[in-house]
């Protein structure tokens, strides 16, 4: 995952509005700390989550946040909505103004939803090139058959966007139930794919995003922070 980085000396010079030679002095005198350790090298790269202080003055202290939520039906995957409850309304009270959603689910879809303030992490998850498969359990109105498996793996042409969907995996579990794995997330993608067979999706539940599986302990509407390991596993997958 490529991070948006900046050189420490340039960052300090910009933040304090002082010339580079003054920054050099601060660094040489051991007055700069990055992530609580003295930093002497101005060429060191820092990012938006590096804790940076000059003497006692904290220049930057943003904590990265990563949460998983078990989204219930009837809630909007948005941070604000004039009409309906949003996924943000389901979180523990606190300041969530910096959070965004890493891969939306439709109003009536349920399951694993990720929220973060780390734009690089969410872009990495969304980008089809990174092969982060999103796995869904789907129930259908009409029985399934092997034609679907073939069509999903070939890709389906979507007129509106003028694109062919990337190869998707379809595992038929029973006549009316399947697991679908996609590495992209187009508008109503799964519903539209089954729509090609005039087969209506009755329920859609996201089980996993890459190696991250929805925590079985989370009841609909509940959320928890991800562990450092879980955050890292997604980008290593
Ligand atoms: N595809 C859909 O059609 N809806 C979702 O919520 C997710 C994927």
Boltz pocket constraint, residues with backbone or C-beta under 6 A from the ligand:
constraints:
  - pocket:
      binder: B
      contacts: [[A, 104], [A, 105], [A, 106], [A, 107], [A, 109], [A, 186], [A, 187], [A, 188], [A, 189], [A, 190], [A, 191], [A, 192], [A, 204]]
      max_distance: 6.0
